[in-house]
Structure formats: structure tokens, C-alpha cells
Amino acid sequence: AVDASTDGKSLAVVTDDARVRVYNLENNDFLEFEHPTSARTAAFGPAGKKLATGDRNSTLRVWDLTTQVPLQLTGHTGTV
């Protein structure tokens, strides 16, 4: 899955290999970190400083992109 930040400066990519990459489109650099499971979706927050990811294990995570520490939200009954 792919999502662009609202300012158009960043692009998030999540794949089945349990990795998250956030590309800085201004300087061609990227941030990469591990996702606990295979992610299925990604969406930037309005300010571009947080990224929400969803997976097949019914878990939604909201990542602080500065620390790469997620807030984990559980209780869903299907793929997020």
C-alpha cells in the first residue's frame, strides 16, 4: 500500500515483507523500520508526522515517525 502526505513531500510504502518505508521526496532519502506483521494499508496523519498502518491480524497502529514507536489499537474483527 502507498500513501502521500498532504504536503506532497513524503510517500509511505508498506509491503508484505513487514517493512515500512517513508520516502522524503525532496531529498531522495528514506526512513525504514520494521512492522510487527505484514502491513496491508497506510495513511498519513494531517500534519505528516504520524502514519497509521493496518494489518491482517486486525491491528491498527499509529506510528510517531520521529521515534518509530506505535500506538497499537486492537479489537477489530478483520483485516484493517
All heavy atoms as a GROMACS GRO file, in nm:
protein
  605
    1ALA      N    1   0.085  -0.118   0.000
    1ALA     CA    2   0.000   0.000   0.000
    1ALA      C    3   0.089   0.123   0.000
    1ALA      O    4   0.202   0.121   0.048
    1ALA     CB    5  -0.091   0.001   0.122
    2VAL      N    6   0.037   0.232  -0.054
    2VAL     CA    7   0.111   0.357  -0.066
    2VAL      C    8   0.020   0.473  -0.026
    2VAL      O    9  -0.100   0.471  -0.053
    2VAL     CB   10   0.156   0.378  -0.212
    2VAL    CG1   11   0.225   0.511  -0.229
    2VAL    CG2   12   0.246   0.265  -0.257
    3ASP      N   13   0.077   0.574   0.041
    3ASP     CA   14   0.004   0.697   0.069
    3ASP      C   15   0.101   0.814   0.062
    3ASP      O   16   0.218   0.801   0.100
    3ASP     CB   17  -0.062   0.693   0.208
    3ASP     CG   18  -0.156   0.810   0.230
    3ASP    OD1   19  -0.235   0.842   0.138
    3ASP    OD2   20  -0.153   0.870   0.340
    4ALA      N   21   0.053   0.928   0.013
    4ALA     CA   22   0.132   1.050   0.008
    4ALA      C   23   0.087   1.144   0.118
    4ALA      O   24  -0.032   1.151   0.150
    4ALA     CB   25   0.115   1.118  -0.128
    5SER      N   26   0.182   1.216   0.177
    5SER     CA   27   0.147   1.316   0.279
    5SER      C   28   0.071   1.430   0.212
    5SER      O   29   0.082   1.453   0.092
    5SER     CB   30   0.273   1.368   0.348
    5SER     OG   31   0.358   1.431   0.255
    6THR      N   32  -0.007   1.503   0.292
    6THR     CA   33  -0.089   1.610   0.236
    6THR      C   34  -0.006   1.722   0.176
    6THR      O   35  -0.052   1.791   0.085
    6THR     CB   36  -0.185   1.668   0.341
    6THR    OG1   37  -0.109   1.714   0.454
    6THR    CG2   38  -0.285   1.565   0.388
    7ASP      N   39   0.118   1.741   0.224
    7ASP     CA   40   0.204   1.845   0.167
    7ASP      C   41   0.280   1.798   0.044
    7ASP      O   42   0.352   1.875  -0.020
    7ASP     CB   43   0.301   1.900   0.271
    7ASP     CG   44   0.399   1.796   0.324
    7ASP    OD1   45   0.404   1.683   0.270
    7ASP    OD2   46   0.471   1.828   0.421
    8GLY      N   47   0.266   1.669   0.009
    8GLY     CA   48   0.332   1.615  -0.109
    8GLY      C   49   0.481   1.592  -0.095
    8GLY      O   50   0.549   1.562  -0.192
    9LYS      N   51   0.534   1.602   0.027
    9LYS     CA   52   0.678   1.589   0.049
    9LYS      C   53   0.720   1.448   0.087
    9LYS      O   54   0.839   1.415   0.083
    9LYS     CB   55   0.724   1.687   0.156
    9LYS     CG   56   0.708   1.831   0.116
    9LYS     CD   57   0.752   1.924   0.226
    9LYS     CE   58   0.733   2.069   0.186
    9LYS     NZ   59   0.774   2.161   0.293
   10SER      N   60   0.625   1.364   0.127
   10SER     CA   61   0.659   1.228   0.174
   10SER      C   62   0.567   1.126   0.111
   10SER      O   63   0.452   1.154   0.079
   10SER     CB   64   0.645   1.219   0.326
   10SER     OG   65   0.732   1.309   0.389
   11LEU      N   66   0.622   1.005   0.096
   11LEU     CA   67   0.547   0.893   0.041
   11LEU      C   68   0.573   0.773   0.132
   11LEU      O   69   0.688   0.738   0.158
   11LEU     CB   70   0.594   0.862  -0.100
   11LEU     CG   71   0.518   0.758  -0.178
   11LEU    CD1   72   0.379   0.811  -0.213
   11LEU    CD2   73   0.594   0.720  -0.304
   12ALA      N   74   0.467   0.712   0.184
   12ALA     CA   75   0.480   0.593   0.269
   12ALA      C   76   0.447   0.468   0.187
   12ALA      O   77   0.352   0.468   0.108
   12ALA     CB   78   0.385   0.601   0.388
   13VAL      N   79   0.528   0.364   0.208
   13VAL     CA   80   0.508   0.237   0.138
   13VAL      C   81   0.516   0.126   0.243
   13VAL      O   82   0.612   0.118   0.318
   13VAL     CB   83   0.617   0.214   0.031
   13VAL    CG1   84   0.597   0.080  -0.037
   13VAL    CG2   85   0.618   0.328  -0.070
   14VAL      N   86   0.412   0.041   0.246
   14VAL     CA   87   0.414  -0.078   0.331
   14VAL      C   88   0.395  -0.199   0.242
   14VAL      O   89   0.322  -0.194   0.144
   14VAL     CB   90   0.306  -0.074   0.442
   14VAL    CG1   91   0.332   0.039   0.539
   14VAL    CG2   92   0.167  -0.062   0.385
   15THR      N   93   0.465  -0.308   0.276
   15THR     CA   94   0.462  -0.427   0.192
   15THR      C   95   0.448  -0.552   0.277
   15THR      O   96   0.453  -0.548   0.399
   15THR     CB   97   0.589  -0.437   0.107
   15THR    OG1   98   0.701  -0.445   0.195
   15THR    CG2   99   0.605  -0.317   0.016
   16ASP      N  100   0.433  -0.665   0.208
   16ASP     CA  101   0.419  -0.794   0.276
   16ASP      C  102   0.546  -0.839   0.347
   16ASP      O  103   0.544  -0.938   0.418
   16ASP     CB  104   0.376  -0.902   0.176
   16ASP     CG  105   0.228  -0.897   0.146
   16ASP    OD1  106   0.152  -0.843   0.228
   16ASP    OD2  107   0.187  -0.946   0.040
   17ASP      N  108   0.659  -0.772   0.327
   17ASP     CA  109   0.783  -0.813   0.393
   17ASP      C  110   0.799  -0.753   0.533
   17ASP      O  111   0.906  -0.755   0.591
   17ASP     CB  112   0.904  -0.781   0.307
   17ASP     CG  113   0.930  -0.632   0.290
   17ASP    OD1  114   0.849  -0.551   0.336
   17ASP    OD2  115   1.032  -0.598   0.228
   18ALA      N  116   0.688  -0.696   0.587
   18ALA     CA  117   0.686  -0.640   0.723
   18ALA      C  118   0.783  -0.523   0.739
   18ALA      O  119   0.849  -0.508   0.840
   18ALA     CB  120   0.711  -0.748   0.828
   19ARG      N  121   0.791  -0.439   0.638
   19ARG     CA  122   0.875  -0.319   0.642
   19ARG      C  123   0.787  -0.198   0.611
   19ARG      O  124   0.691  -0.207   0.535
   19ARG     CB  125   0.987  -0.324   0.538
   19ARG     CG  126   1.076  -0.445   0.540
   19ARG     CD  127   1.162  -0.461   0.660
   19ARG     NE  128   1.256  -0.352   0.676
   19ARG     CZ  129   1.322  -0.331   0.788
   19ARG    NH1  130   1.304  -0.408   0.892
   19ARG    NH2  131   1.406  -0.231   0.799
   20VAL      N  132   0.823  -0.087   0.670
   20VAL     CA  133   0.761   0.041   0.640
   20VAL      C  134   0.871   0.133   0.589
   20VAL      O  135   0.977   0.143   0.652
   20VAL     CB  136   0.695   0.104   0.765
   20VAL    CG1  137   0.640   0.242   0.734
   20VAL    CG2  138   0.586   0.014   0.821
   21ARG      N  139   0.848   0.196   0.477
   21ARG     CA  140   0.942   0.295   0.424
   21ARG      C  141   0.867   0.425   0.404
   21ARG      O  142   0.758   0.427   0.347
   21ARG     CB  143   1.002   0.251   0.291
   21ARG     CG  144   1.110   0.151   0.305
   21ARG     CD  145   1.184   0.134   0.174
   21ARG     NE  146   1.295   0.042   0.194
   21ARG     CZ  147   1.348  -0.031   0.100
   21ARG    NH1  148   1.302  -0.025  -0.022
   21ARG    NH2  149   1.450  -0.110   0.127
   22VAL      N  150   0.929   0.532   0.451
   22VAL     CA  151   0.874   0.666   0.430
   22VAL      C  152   0.980   0.744   0.353
   22VAL      O  153   1.088   0.772   0.404
   22VAL     CB  154   0.839   0.735   0.563
   22VAL    CG1  155   0.784   0.874   0.538
   22VAL    CG2  156   0.739   0.651   0.643
   23TYR      N  157   0.948   0.776   0.228
   23TYR     CA  158   1.041   0.845   0.140
   23TYR      C  159   1.023   0.996   0.153
   23TYR      O  160   0.912   1.046   0.150
   23TYR     CB  161   1.018   0.804  -0.005
   23TYR     CG  162   1.052   0.661  -0.032
   23TYR    CD1  163   0.956   0.562  -0.021
   23TYR    CD2  164   1.181   0.624  -0.067
   23TYR    CE1  165   0.987   0.429  -0.045
   23TYR    CE2  166   1.213   0.492  -0.092
   23TYR     CZ  167   1.116   0.395  -0.080
   23TYR     OH  168   1.146   0.264  -0.103
   24ASN      N  169   1.134   1.066   0.165
   24ASN     CA  170   1.136   1.211   0.160
   24ASN      C  171   1.156   1.248   0.013
   24ASN      O  172   1.264   1.226  -0.042
   24ASN     CB  173   1.248   1.268   0.246
   24ASN     CG  174   1.254   1.417   0.246
   24ASN    OD1  175   1.229   1.483   0.145
   24ASN    ND2  176   1.288   1.475   0.360
   25LEU      N  177   1.054   1.301  -0.050
   25LEU     CA  178   1.059   1.328  -0.193
   25LEU      C  179   1.140   1.452  -0.228
   25LEU      O  180   1.171   1.474  -0.344
   25LEU     CB  181   0.918   1.339  -0.249
   25LEU     CG  182   0.832   1.213  -0.231
   25LEU    CD1  183   0.691   1.238  -0.281
   25LEU    CD2  184   0.894   1.093  -0.299
   26GLU      N  185   1.178   1.530  -0.127
   26GLU     CA  186   1.257   1.649  -0.153
   26GLU      C  187   1.406   1.620  -0.163
   26GLU      O  188   1.477   1.682  -0.239
   26GLU     CB  189   1.234   1.752  -0.043
   26GLU     CG  190   1.092   1.807  -0.043
   26GLU     CD  191   1.074   1.917   0.058
   26GLU    OE1  192   1.114   1.897   0.175
   26GLU    OE2  193   1.022   2.022   0.020
   27ASN      N  194   1.454   1.522  -0.083
   27ASN     CA  195   1.598   1.494  -0.084
   27ASN      C  196   1.632   1.349  -0.120
   27ASN      O  197   1.745   1.306  -0.105
   27ASN     CB  198   1.662   1.532   0.050
   27ASN     CG  199   1.612   1.446   0.165
   27ASN    OD1  200   1.546   1.344   0.146
   27ASN    ND2  201   1.641   1.488   0.287
   28ASN      N  202   1.532   1.272  -0.163
   28ASN     CA  203   1.551   1.133  -0.204
   28ASN      C  204   1.605   1.043  -0.094
   28ASN      O  205   1.667   0.941  -0.122
   28ASN     CB  206   1.641   1.123  -0.329
   28ASN     CG  207   1.577   1.188  -0.449
   28ASN    OD1  208   1.455   1.180  -0.466
   28ASN    ND2  209   1.656   1.253  -0.530
   29ASP      N  210   1.581   1.078   0.031
   29ASP     CA  211   1.620   0.996   0.144
   29ASP      C  212   1.496   0.918   0.189
   29ASP      O  213   1.384   0.947   0.148
   29ASP     CB  214   1.670   1.086   0.258
   29ASP     CG  215   1.747   1.008   0.364
   29ASP    OD1  216   1.784   0.892   0.338
   29ASP    OD2  217   1.770   1.064   0.472
   30PHE      N  218   1.516   0.816   0.273
   30PHE     CA  219   1.401   0.745   0.328
   30PHE      C  220   1.430   0.694   0.468
   30PHE      O  221   1.544   0.674   0.508
   30PHE     CB  222   1.356   0.630   0.236
   30PHE     CG  223   1.452   0.516   0.225
   30PHE    CD1  224   1.444   0.407   0.311
   30PHE    CD2  225   1.551   0.516   0.128
   30PHE    CE1  226   1.532   0.302   0.300
   30PHE    CE2  227   1.639   0.411   0.115
   30PHE     CZ  228   1.630   0.303   0.202
   31LEU      N  229   1.322   0.676   0.541
   31LEU     CA  230   1.321   0.617   0.674
   31LEU      C  231   1.263   0.478   0.659
   31LEU      O  232   1.162   0.460   0.590
   31LEU     CB  233   1.233   0.704   0.765
   31LEU     CG  234   1.190   0.647   0.899
   31LEU    CD1  235   1.311   0.637   0.991
   31LEU    CD2  236   1.085   0.737   0.961
   32GLU      N  237   1.327   0.379   0.720
   32GLU     CA  238   1.276   0.242   0.711
   32GLU      C  239   1.274   0.181   0.850
   32GLU      O  240   1.368   0.199   0.927
   32GLU     CB  241   1.363   0.158   0.619
   32GLU     CG  242   1.313   0.015   0.604
   32GLU     CD  243   1.400  -0.066   0.509
   32GLU    OE1  244   1.517  -0.090   0.542
   32GLU    OE2  245   1.348  -0.104   0.404
   33PHE      N  246   1.164   0.112   0.882
   33PHE     CA  247   1.157   0.040   1.009
   33PHE      C  248   1.070  -0.082   0.994
   33PHE      O  249   0.994  -0.096   0.897
   33PHE     CB  250   1.109   0.132   1.124
   33PHE     CG  251   0.979   0.202   1.100
   33PHE    CD1  252   0.859   0.149   1.145
   33PHE    CD2  253   0.977   0.325   1.036
   33PHE    CE1  254   0.740   0.216   1.126
   33PHE    CE2  255   0.858   0.394   1.016
   33PHE     CZ  256   0.740   0.338   1.061
   34GLU      N  257   1.084  -0.174   1.089
   34GLU     CA  258   1.010  -0.299   1.084
   34GLU      C  259   0.868  -0.282   1.135
   34GLU      O  260   0.843  -0.209   1.230
   34GLU     CB  261   1.080  -0.405   1.169
   34GLU     CG  262   1.210  -0.452   1.110
   34GLU     CD  263   1.272  -0.566   1.189
   34GLU    OE1  264   1.197  -0.656   1.232
   34GLU    OE2  265   1.393  -0.562   1.208
   35HIS      N  266   0.778  -0.351   1.070
   35HIS     CA  267   0.639  -0.360   1.113
   35HIS      C  268   0.625  -0.497   1.178
   35HIS      O  269   0.681  -0.594   1.128
   35HIS     CB  270   0.547  -0.346   0.992
   35HIS     CG  271   0.406  -0.315   1.026
   35HIS    ND1  272   0.315  -0.413   1.057
   35HIS    CD2  273   0.341  -0.197   1.035
   35HIS    CE1  274   0.198  -0.356   1.082
   35HIS    NE2  275   0.212  -0.225   1.070
   36PRO      N  276   0.552  -0.511   1.288
   36PRO     CA  277   0.543  -0.642   1.356
   36PRO      C  278   0.486  -0.754   1.268
   36PRO      O  279   0.516  -0.870   1.289
   36PRO     CB  280   0.451  -0.615   1.474
   36PRO     CG  281   0.462  -0.469   1.499
   36PRO     CD  282   0.486  -0.406   1.364
   37THR      N  283   0.402  -0.718   1.172
   37THR     CA  284   0.342  -0.817   1.081
   37THR      C  285   0.339  -0.758   0.941
   37THR      O  286   0.380  -0.644   0.920
   37THR     CB  287   0.198  -0.851   1.124
   37THR    OG1  288   0.121  -0.731   1.116
   37THR    CG2  289   0.192  -0.907   1.264
   38SER      N  290   0.286  -0.831   0.848
   38SER     CA  291   0.269  -0.782   0.712
   38SER      C  292   0.162  -0.673   0.710
   38SER      O  293   0.047  -0.699   0.741
   38SER     CB  294   0.229  -0.898   0.623
   38SER     OG  295   0.197  -0.854   0.496
   39ALA      N  296   0.200  -0.551   0.676
   39ALA     CA  297   0.104  -0.440   0.672
   39ALA      C  298   0.023  -0.445   0.543
   39ALA      O  299   0.073  -0.486   0.439
   39ALA     CB  300   0.177  -0.308   0.685
   40ARG      N  301  -0.101  -0.401   0.551
   40ARG     CA  302  -0.191  -0.404   0.436
   40ARG      C  303  -0.232  -0.265   0.388
   40ARG      O  304  -0.279  -0.249   0.277
   40ARG     CB  305  -0.318  -0.483   0.470
   40ARG     CG  306  -0.290  -0.624   0.518
   40ARG     CD  307  -0.218  -0.710   0.419
   40ARG     NE  308  -0.299  -0.728   0.301
   40ARG     CZ  309  -0.250  -0.758   0.182
   40ARG    NH1  310  -0.122  -0.775   0.165
   40ARG    NH2  311  -0.330  -0.771   0.079
   41THR      N  312  -0.219  -0.164   0.477
   41THR     CA  313  -0.261  -0.029   0.441
   41THR      C  314  -0.180   0.074   0.518
   41THR      O  315  -0.124   0.041   0.623
   41THR     CB  316  -0.412  -0.010   0.467
   41THR    OG1  317  -0.455   0.112   0.409
   41THR    CG2  318  -0.445  -0.013   0.614
   42ALA      N  319  -0.174   0.196   0.466
   42ALA     CA  320  -0.103   0.305   0.533
   42ALA      C  321  -0.173   0.436   0.501
   42ALA      O  322  -0.226   0.454   0.392
   42ALA     CB  323   0.042   0.311   0.486
   43ALA      N  324  -0.171   0.528   0.599
   43ALA     CA  325  -0.229   0.661   0.579
   43ALA      C  326  -0.159   0.760   0.670
   43ALA      O  327  -0.145   0.735   0.790
   43ALA     CB  328  -0.378   0.659   0.608
   44PHE      N  329  -0.115   0.871   0.611
   44PHE     CA  330  -0.053   0.978   0.689
   44PHE      C  331  -0.158   1.053   0.769
   44PHE      O  332  -0.272   1.068   0.723
   44PHE     CB  333   0.015   1.079   0.597
   44PHE     CG  334   0.151   1.039   0.550
   44PHE    CD1  335   0.170   0.989   0.424
   44PHE    CD2  336   0.262   1.053   0.634
   44PHE    CE1  337   0.296   0.953   0.379
   44PHE    CE2  338   0.388   1.018   0.590
   44PHE     CZ  339   0.406   0.967   0.463
   45GLY      N  340  -0.116   1.105   0.885
   45GLY     CA  341  -0.199   1.200   0.958
   45GLY      C  342  -0.194   1.334   0.887
   45GLY      O  343  -0.110   1.357   0.800
   46PRO      N  344  -0.282   1.427   0.922
   46PRO     CA  345  -0.290   1.555   0.854
   46PRO      C  346  -0.160   1.636   0.853
   46PRO      O  347  -0.130   1.704   0.756
   46PRO     CB  348  -0.399   1.631   0.930
   46PRO     CG  349  -0.475   1.528   1.003
   46PRO     CD  350  -0.382   1.413   1.026
   47ALA      N  351  -0.081   1.628   0.960
   47ALA     CA  352   0.043   1.704   0.969
   47ALA      C  353   0.162   1.631   0.908
   47ALA      O  354   0.271   1.687   0.896
   47ALA     CB  355   0.074   1.739   1.114
   48GLY      N  356   0.144   1.502   0.870
   48GLY     CA  357   0.252   1.425   0.810
   48GLY      C  358   0.354   1.372   0.909
   48GLY      O  359   0.456   1.317   0.870
   49LYS      N  360   0.328   1.384   1.039
   49LYS     CA  361   0.422   1.339   1.141
   49LYS      C  362   0.386   1.203   1.201
   49LYS      O  363   0.462   1.144   1.274
   49LYS     CB  364   0.432   1.442   1.252
   49LYS     CG  365   0.474   1.578   1.200
   49LYS     CD  366   0.538   1.661   1.305
   49LYS     CE  367   0.570   1.799   1.255
   49LYS     NZ  368   0.677   1.808   1.163
   50LYS      N  369   0.267   1.154   1.166
   50LYS     CA  370   0.222   1.023   1.211
   50LYS      C  371   0.174   0.944   1.091
   50LYS      O  372   0.130   1.000   0.990
   50LYS     CB  373   0.111   1.038   1.313
   50LYS     CG  374   0.156   1.108   1.440
   50LYS     CD  375   0.059   1.087   1.552
   50LYS     CE  376   0.096   1.167   1.672
   50LYS     NZ  377   0.200   1.115   1.752
   51LEU      N  378   0.186   0.812   1.103
   51LEU     CA  379   0.143   0.722   0.996
   51LEU      C  380   0.062   0.609   1.058
   51LEU      O  381   0.109   0.543   1.152
   51LEU     CB  382   0.266   0.664   0.923
   51LEU     CG  383   0.236   0.571   0.806
   51LEU    CD1  384   0.183   0.652   0.688
   51LEU    CD2  385   0.360   0.494   0.767
   52ALA      N  386  -0.058   0.587   1.008
   52ALA     CA  387  -0.140   0.475   1.053
   52ALA      C  388  -0.119   0.358   0.958
   52ALA      O  389  -0.112   0.376   0.837
   52ALA     CB  390  -0.287   0.515   1.054
   53THR      N  391  -0.103   0.238   1.016
   53THR     CA  392  -0.091   0.116   0.935
   53THR      C  393  -0.191   0.014   0.986
   53THR      O  394  -0.224   0.010   1.104
   53THR     CB  395   0.051   0.056   0.942
   53THR    OG1  396   0.082   0.023   1.078
   53THR    CG2  397   0.154   0.152   0.885
   54GLY      N  398  -0.238  -0.069   0.897
   54GLY     CA  399  -0.329  -0.177   0.932
   54GLY      C  400  -0.277  -0.308   0.879
   54GLY      O  401  -0.205  -0.312   0.780
   55ASP      N  402  -0.315  -0.419   0.947
   55ASP     CA  403  -0.266  -0.549   0.904
   55ASP      C  404  -0.375  -0.655   0.904
   55ASP      O  405  -0.488  -0.630   0.941
   55ASP     CB  406  -0.146  -0.591   0.988
   55ASP     CG  407  -0.176  -0.613   1.136
   55ASP    OD1  408  -0.291  -0.646   1.171
   55ASP    OD2  409  -0.085  -0.598   1.217
   56ARG      N  410  -0.337  -0.775   0.864
   56ARG     CA  411  -0.430  -0.888   0.857
   56ARG      C  412  -0.468  -0.939   0.994
   56ARG      O  413  -0.566  -1.012   1.008
   56ARG     CB  414  -0.367  -1.002   0.778
   56ARG     CG  415  -0.351  -0.973   0.634
   56ARG     CD  416  -0.297  -1.095   0.562
   56ARG     NE  417  -0.272  -1.062   0.425
   56ARG     CZ  418  -0.169  -1.103   0.356
   56ARG    NH1  419  -0.080  -1.182   0.411
   56ARG    NH2  420  -0.154  -1.068   0.231
   57ASN      N  421  -0.392  -0.904   1.096
   57ASN     CA  422  -0.418  -0.952   1.232
   57ASN      C  423  -0.513  -0.861   1.309
   57ASN      O  424  -0.515  -0.862   1.430
   57ASN     CB  425  -0.286  -0.966   1.309
   57ASN     CG  426  -0.197  -1.072   1.249
   57ASN    OD1  427  -0.243  -1.163   1.183
   57ASN    ND2  428  -0.068  -1.058   1.271
   58SER      N  429  -0.588  -0.780   1.236
   58SER     CA  430  -0.690  -0.692   1.295
   58SER      C  431  -0.632  -0.585   1.386
   58SER      O  432  -0.696  -0.544   1.483
   58SER     CB  433  -0.793  -0.776   1.373
   58SER     OG  434  -0.845  -0.877   1.293
   59THR      N  435  -0.511  -0.540   1.357
   59THR     CA  436  -0.446  -0.440   1.440
   59THR      C  437  -0.418  -0.314   1.361
   59THR      O  438  -0.367  -0.319   1.250
   59THR     CB  439  -0.314  -0.494   1.498
   59THR    OG1  440  -0.343  -0.614   1.572
   59THR    CG2  441  -0.248  -0.395   1.591
   60LEU      N  442  -0.452  -0.202   1.420
   60LEU     CA  443  -0.422  -0.070   1.366
   60LEU      C  444  -0.313  -0.010   1.452
   60LEU      O  445  -0.319  -0.016   1.575
   60LEU     CB  446  -0.547   0.017   1.370
   60LEU     CG  447  -0.530   0.163   1.330
   60LEU    CD1  448  -0.500   0.175   1.182
   60LEU    CD2  449  -0.653   0.241   1.367
   61ARG      N  450  -0.209   0.043   1.388
   61ARG     CA  451  -0.101   0.109   1.461
   61ARG      C  452  -0.087   0.251   1.411
   61ARG      O  453  -0.094   0.275   1.291
   61ARG     CB  454   0.031   0.034   1.441
   61ARG     CG  455   0.033  -0.102   1.507
   61ARG     CD  456   0.162  -0.178   1.476
   61ARG     NE  457   0.162  -0.305   1.542
   61ARG     CZ  458   0.102  -0.415   1.495
   61ARG    NH1  459   0.039  -0.412   1.378
   61ARG    NH2  460   0.106  -0.528   1.562
   62VAL      N  461  -0.068   0.344   1.504
   62VAL     CA  462  -0.041   0.483   1.468
   62VAL      C  463   0.102   0.511   1.510
   62VAL      O  464   0.135   0.512   1.629
   62VAL     CB  465  -0.140   0.580   1.536
   62VAL    CG1  466  -0.108   0.723   1.496
   62VAL    CG2  467  -0.284   0.544   1.500
   63TRP      N  468   0.189   0.529   1.412
   63TRP     CA  469   0.333   0.545   1.433
   63TRP      C  470   0.372   0.691   1.446
   63TRP      O  471   0.332   0.774   1.364
   63TRP     CB  472   0.410   0.486   1.316
   63TRP     CG  473   0.388   0.340   1.294
   63TRP    CD1  474   0.286   0.283   1.224
   63TRP    CD2  475   0.469   0.234   1.341
   63TRP    NE1  476   0.300   0.147   1.225
   63TRP    CE2  477   0.411   0.114   1.297
   63TRP    CE3  478   0.586   0.229   1.417
   63TRP    CZ2  479   0.466  -0.010   1.325
   63TRP    CZ3  480   0.641   0.106   1.444
   63TRP    CH2  481   0.581  -0.013   1.399
   64ASP      N  482   0.452   0.723   1.544
   64ASP     CA  483   0.519   0.852   1.552
   64ASP      C  484   0.642   0.838   1.463
   64ASP      O  485   0.730   0.756   1.492
   64ASP     CB  486   0.558   0.882   1.696
   64ASP     CG  487   0.631   1.013   1.712
   64ASP    OD1  488   0.717   1.046   1.626
   64ASP    OD2  489   0.606   1.082   1.811
   65LEU      N  490   0.650   0.912   1.356
   65LEU     CA  491   0.759   0.893   1.260
   65LEU      C  492   0.894   0.943   1.311
   65LEU      O  493   0.998   0.907   1.257
   65LEU     CB  494   0.725   0.958   1.126
   65LEU     CG  495   0.609   0.891   1.053
   65LEU    CD1  496   0.574   0.967   0.926
   65LEU    CD2  497   0.641   0.746   1.022
   66THR      N  498   0.894   1.022   1.416
   66THR     CA  499   1.020   1.066   1.476
   66THR      C  500   1.084   0.953   1.556
   66THR      O  501   1.204   0.929   1.546
   66THR     CB  502   0.997   1.188   1.567
   66THR    OG1  503   0.938   1.290   1.490
   66THR    CG2  504   1.128   1.237   1.627
   67THR      N  505   1.003   0.879   1.632
   67THR     CA  506   1.056   0.774   1.720
   67THR      C  507   1.034   0.633   1.664
   67THR      O  508   1.092   0.538   1.715
   67THR     CB  509   0.988   0.782   1.857
   67THR    OG1  510   0.846   0.757   1.841
   67THR    CG2  511   1.011   0.916   1.922
   68GLN      N  512   0.949   0.619   1.564
   68GLN     CA  513   0.906   0.490   1.509
   68GLN      C  514   0.843   0.400   1.616
   68GLN      O  515   0.851   0.278   1.609
   68GLN     CB  516   1.020   0.413   1.439
   68GLN     CG  517   1.073   0.480   1.317
   68GLN     CD  518   1.193   0.565   1.348
   68GLN    OE1  519   1.284   0.522   1.414
   68GLN    NE2  520   1.194   0.687   1.299
   69VAL      N  521   0.779   0.462   1.714
   69VAL     CA  522   0.708   0.389   1.820
   69VAL      C  523   0.559   0.398   1.790
   69VAL      O  524   0.505   0.507   1.774
   69VAL     CB  525   0.740   0.448   1.958
   69VAL    CG1  526   0.657   0.381   2.065
   69VAL    CG2  527   0.889   0.435   1.988
   70PRO      N  528   0.491   0.281   1.784
   70PRO     CA  529   0.349   0.284   1.751
   70PRO      C  530   0.258   0.284   1.874
   70PRO      O  531   0.292   0.230   1.979
   70PRO     CB  532   0.330   0.154   1.674
   70PRO     CG  533   0.425   0.060   1.740
   70PRO     CD  534   0.545   0.145   1.778
   71LEU      N  535   0.143   0.345   1.856
   71LEU     CA  536   0.030   0.326   1.947
   71LEU      C  537  -0.051   0.216   1.882
   71LEU      O  538  -0.092   0.228   1.766
   71LEU     CB  539  -0.051   0.455   1.958
   71LEU     CG  540  -0.186   0.443   2.028
   71LEU    CD1  541  -0.168   0.404   2.174
   71LEU    CD2  542  -0.262   0.574   2.015
   72GLN      N  543  -0.072   0.106   1.954
   72GLN     CA  544  -0.140  -0.010   1.896
   72GLN      C  545  -0.285  -0.011   1.937
   72GLN      O  546  -0.316  -0.003   2.057
   72GLN     CB  547  -0.069  -0.138   1.943
   72GLN     CG  548  -0.120  -0.263   1.878
   72GLN     CD  549  -0.031  -0.382   1.907
   72GLN    OE1  550   0.085  -0.379   1.870
   72GLN    NE2  551  -0.085  -0.483   1.970
   73LEU      N  552  -0.375  -0.021   1.840
   73LEU     CA  553  -0.519  -0.025   1.865
   73LEU      C  554  -0.570  -0.162   1.821
   73LEU      O  555  -0.558  -0.200   1.705
   73LEU     CB  556  -0.589   0.085   1.786
   73LEU     CG  557  -0.535   0.227   1.810
   73LEU    CD1  558  -0.597   0.323   1.711
   73LEU    CD2  559  -0.562   0.270   1.952
   74THR      N  560  -0.625  -0.237   1.914
   74THR     CA  561  -0.675  -0.372   1.884
   74THR      C  562  -0.826  -0.378   1.904
   74THR      O  563  -0.888  -0.283   1.948
   74THR     CB  564  -0.608  -0.475   1.976
   74THR    OG1  565  -0.635  -0.441   2.112
   74THR    CG2  566  -0.457  -0.479   1.955
   75GLY      N  567  -0.883  -0.492   1.872
   75GLY     CA  568  -1.025  -0.513   1.891
   75GLY      C  569  -1.103  -0.521   1.762
   75GLY      O  570  -1.222  -0.550   1.764
   76HIS      N  571  -1.038  -0.497   1.650
   76HIS     CA  572  -1.105  -0.510   1.522
   76HIS      C  573  -1.129  -0.659   1.495
   76HIS      O  574  -1.060  -0.745   1.548
   76HIS     CB  575  -1.022  -0.449   1.410
   76HIS     CG  576  -0.991  -0.304   1.434
   76HIS    ND1  577  -1.081  -0.205   1.409
   76HIS    CD2  578  -0.881  -0.244   1.481
   76HIS    CE1  579  -1.028  -0.089   1.440
   76HIS    NE2  580  -0.906  -0.110   1.484
   77THR      N  581  -1.225  -0.690   1.409
   77THR     CA  582  -1.257  -0.830   1.384
   77THR      C  583  -1.211  -0.880   1.247
   77THR      O  584  -1.237  -0.993   1.212
   77THR     CB  585  -1.408  -0.853   1.398
   77THR    OG1  586  -1.475  -0.767   1.307
   77THR    CG2  587  -1.454  -0.825   1.540
   78GLY      N  588  -1.144  -0.796   1.171
   78GLY     CA  589  -1.098  -0.837   1.039
   78GLY      C  590  -0.976  -0.759   0.997
   78GLY      O  591  -0.921  -0.679   1.073
   79THR      N  592  -0.934  -0.781   0.875
   79THR     CA  593  -0.820  -0.709   0.822
   79THR      C  594  -0.845  -0.559   0.827
   79THR      O  595  -0.954  -0.514   0.793
   79THR     CB  596  -0.792  -0.752   0.677
   79THR    OG1  597  -0.764  -0.892   0.676
   79THR    CG2  598  -0.676  -0.676   0.617
   80VAL      N  599  -0.745  -0.484   0.870
   80VAL     CA  600  -0.759  -0.338   0.876
   80VAL      C  601  -0.702  -0.280   0.748
   80VAL      O  602  -0.593  -0.313   0.708
   80VAL     CB  603  -0.685  -0.281   0.999
   80VAL    CG1  604  -0.694  -0.128   0.999
   80VAL    CG2  605  -0.744  -0.337   1.128
   0.00000   0.00000   0.00000
